[in-house]
């Protein structure tokens, strides 16, 4: 019974606290902890992205834990989702479960456009052009609203997500004041503290597991 409890607890921890290398290996269809799993997952990733140069090759290899592990940035995660032709919902999962960051921020005009692009099969580069076009429309002084328009933006996106690029950007320009966005400093603080909290939780769970294993006599048996 003790061993069954141990296995159940370890499975629960592995499911809830996947690092990105384990997350992406699973997404690439590579199961298990085989020594060559990171390499197989990396090769599959390169195939699915048509060998897109999202970052330098050494950097991308580190995302898979090859040599050493390095967590990809938010921007890199979004870029790789475009390269793999994922949906906005799938990209949301990569952000939230893959790198433990908030999902798409609708009041950030860049991420609003990224959502549109993923929904309509646009390329990453097309979205960058759309952002430039939107920015060029700031030919007047914009007074950003002091109120949150998150719900309105979510509602309007659902209505307009299949519009043409021209109509979508025109609507965004007419409501530019809604995109006051969020403070980048605030987001970075949020990401930092999420990371600190996750590390603390992992450490606490490891201590808890060690205590339980000791309590049921696992180490003596071992």
N, C-alpha and C positions, 0 to 999 in steps of 0.2 A: 504493500500500500504506500509505503514511503517513497519507493522508486517511481510509482505512478504519479504521485503528487509532484515529485521533482520534475518529471518530464513535462507535466502539464504547465507548471510554473515557468519552465524554461521556454516552452513553446509560446506562452503568452508574452513573455518579455521579448522574444525574438520577433514576434509579430508587431508589437507596439513600438519598438525602438530600433527600427532598421536604419543603419547608416546608409548614405547614398550608394556606396559601392554594392551593398547587398540588395538595396532597392532596385538598382538598375540591372543587376544580374538577374533578378527575378523577372523584371519586365522584359528582358531579352530572352526569357524562356530557359535560362540556365539554372538548374536546380542543384541543391546540395552544396557541400563545402569542399569540392574537389580542388586540388592545387591549381589546375588549369582553368577553373571557372572564370576568374577575372579576364584571362586572355580570350576565352571563347566568347564571353559577353562583349568584350571590346570589339572583336572582329564582327560580331553580329550587329553591333551598334554602327560601325563604320559602313556596313552593307545597307542598313536601313536608312541611314542619312545620306546615302550616295556619296560617301567620303567627303562630306562637307567640312570645310575648315572652320569649325565653330571656335576653336582655340588652337594653340600649338599642340602638336601630337603628344609631347611629353605631358602637357597639362591634361589632355583628355585621357591619357593612360592612367594618370593618377586618380581621376574620378572613379576608376574601376578598381582602385587599390593595387595597381601594378607598380611595383617598386616601393611606393609609399602612397598613402591616401591623402587626397586633397578634395574638399567639398567644393562643388561648382558654385559660382555666383548665381544670383537670381536672374541676371541678364543671360547668362550662359544656358540656364535651364530653359528659359523661354525660347532662346534661339534653337536649342536642340529639339524642342517640341515642334517647331516649324519644319526643321529638317526631316523629322520623322512623319510629318503630315498628320499630327495628332489633332484631336478636337480641342475646343476650349476647355471642356470638362476634363479631358485626360491631362491637359497641361496644368489644370488646377490641382490635380492629384500629385503631379510631379513637384509642384511648389510646396504643397502642404505636407505630403507624406515623404517625399523624396528629400527635401532639404529643410523641413520644419519651418517654413515661412508662411506668411499670410497668403491667401489666394489672390486672385486678380483684384487690384484696387480700382474700382470703377471711376473714382473721382480723380484719378491720374490720367490725363489725356493720352499719354503714351500707352499705358496698359489697356485703356479703353479701345484704342486702335488695334492693339495686339489681339484683343478678344475678337474684334471684328474680323481681323485677318485670318485667325484660326478657324473661325466659323465659316468663312467663305473661300477657303483654300488659297489665300494669298501667300506669297512668299514673304520671308522676313524682310527682304530688301524692299518689297512693295510697301510694307508697313512703314519703313523708315521714310520713304518718299511721301506717304500720306501725312506723317508727322511734320515733315518739312512744309508741306502745303498748308497744314493747319496753322503752324507757327507764322507763316507768311501773312495770314489773315489778320494778325494783330496789328492792323494799321490805325488802331485807335486805342486809347488808354482803357484798360480793363479794370473794373473795380470788382474784385472777387467777392462773392457772397460770404458773409460770416456764418451762414447757416449750412448745415450738412444737407446735401442733395443726393445722398447715396441711394435711397429708395427710389427717388424719381429717375435717377440715372439707370438703375437696374430695370425699372419698368420700361423706360424709353429704349434701352438697348434691346430688350425682348421684342419690342415693336419694330425696331429699325435694323436689326442685325442682318437682314437679307436685302437691305437697300443697296443701290449702286454706290460706288465709292464717292461719287460726286454728291449725291443726296445725303449720304452719311456725314461727310465732312461739312456740308452746308448746314446741317442741323447742329453739328458740334460748334461751328463758328457762331451760330445764332445763340448758343447757350454757353459760350466760352466762360462766362463768370461762374458757372457751376463747377468748373474743373479747377477749383482752388487747390485740389490735390491734398497731399499730406506732407508734413515736414520730413525731408529725407533723414534728418537727424533723429526724428522721432521713430521712423521706421528702423533705422539702424540700431537704436536703443532697444526697440522691441525684439528685433532679431537676436541681439546680443543676450538679452535676458532670457529669451526662449531657450537659447543654447545653454546658458548657465543652469537654468531650471532642469532641462533635459539631462544634463550631465549629473546634476545632483540626484535626480530621480533614479538614473541608472545606477549610480553608486549606492544609493540607499537600497535598491532592489538587489544588487549584488550582495550587500551585507546581509540582507534578509534571507536570501537564498543560502548563503554560507552558514548562517545561524541555524536555519531549518535542517540543512544537511548534517550539521554537527549534532543537532538535537535527535535526529533519527538514527544516528550512529553510522552515517555513510562513510565518514573518513576512517573510522575504525575498521569497517568492512573492507574499504579500499586497501 
